[in-house]
């Protein structure tokens, strides 16, 4: 009696699952991304040139031959960056790569 009841109960629970999957068709394969969106494109990766000038180390970062950032590490003191934000050849000095955007981080409650 218990086995028959258990079998009927399992069939009753499995019926909705079978009904949901009966009318489904598989999704078509996902097409590949366009060539210009291919990941890890060698043209997008920066070329880094490291030069020693007197006591300083200068790292030049280029993409497709265009210089966009220079990192200067002096012998004494912290490194600083020269960054071309607009792409017009005018570099601005930054002491870090931090953009200054800080999300609010309030403590709401502790448990």
C-alpha positions in Angstrom: 0.0 0.0 0.0 2.8 2.4 0.9 4.7 1.6 -2.2 1.7 2.2 -4.4 1.0 5.5 -2.7 4.6 6.6 -3.0 4.6 5.7 -6.7 1.4 7.6 -7.4 2.8 10.6 -5.4 6.0 10.7 -7.4 4.1 10.4 -10.7 1.8 13.3 -9.6 4.9 15.5 -8.9 6.6 14.6 -12.1 3.6 15.3 -14.3 4.0 19.1 -14.3 7.7 18.8 -15.2 6.9 16.5 -18.2 4.1 18.9 -19.3 6.4 21.9 -19.2 9.1 20.3 -21.3 6.9 18.6 -23.9 6.3 21.6 -26.2 9.8 23.1 -26.0 12.2 23.2 -28.9 15.9 23.8 -28.5 17.3 27.3 -29.0 19.4 27.9 -32.1 23.2 28.2 -31.7 24.6 31.6 -30.8 26.3 33.2 -33.8 29.9 34.2 -33.4 30.7 37.9 -32.6 31.7 40.2 -35.5 35.4 40.3 -36.3 35.8 43.9 -34.9 34.5 42.7 -31.6 36.8 39.7 -31.2 38.3 39.4 -27.8 42.0 39.9 -27.1 42.6 41.7 -30.4 46.3 42.3 -30.8 45.7 45.8 -32.2 43.9 46.8 -29.0 46.6 45.6 -26.6 48.9 48.4 -25.5 52.6 48.4 -26.6 54.8 49.2 -23.6 58.2 50.7 -24.1 60.5 51.0 -21.0 63.3 53.5 -21.1 65.9 54.5 -18.5 66.7 58.2 -18.5 69.3 59.2 -16.0 67.8 57.9 -12.7 64.2 57.8 -13.9 62.3 55.0 -15.6 59.9 56.0 -18.3 57.2 53.6 -19.6 55.4 54.7 -22.8 52.0 53.1 -23.5 50.8 53.1 -27.2 47.8 51.7 -29.0 48.1 51.4 -32.8 51.3 53.5 -32.6 49.6 56.4 -30.8 51.1 57.4 -27.4 48.3 57.8 -24.9 50.0 57.5 -21.5 53.5 57.8 -19.9 54.4 56.5 -16.5 57.5 58.2 -14.9 59.1 56.5 -11.9 61.7 58.7 -10.4 64.5 57.4 -8.3 63.2 59.3 -5.3 59.4 59.8 -4.8 56.2 58.2 -6.1 55.6 57.5 -9.7 53.4 59.9 -11.7 51.5 59.6 -15.0 51.2 61.8 -18.1 47.9 61.0 -19.8 46.4 62.2 -23.1 42.7 62.3 -22.2 41.4 63.9 -25.4 43.7 62.4 -27.9 45.0 65.8 -29.0 48.6 65.3 -27.9 48.3 67.5 -24.7 49.3 65.5 -21.7 48.0 66.2 -18.2 49.9 65.1 -15.1 48.2 62.8 -12.5 49.7 61.4 -9.4 47.7 58.2 -9.7 45.3 56.5 -12.1 42.4 57.0 -9.7 39.5 58.8 -11.4 38.2 60.3 -8.2 34.8 58.7 -8.5 33.9 57.3 -5.1 30.6 55.4 -4.5 28.9 56.2 -1.2 29.7 53.7 1.5 27.5 54.3 4.5 27.1 51.8 7.3 23.4 51.1 7.5 23.4 48.5 10.2 25.4 45.8 11.8 24.3 42.4 13.1 
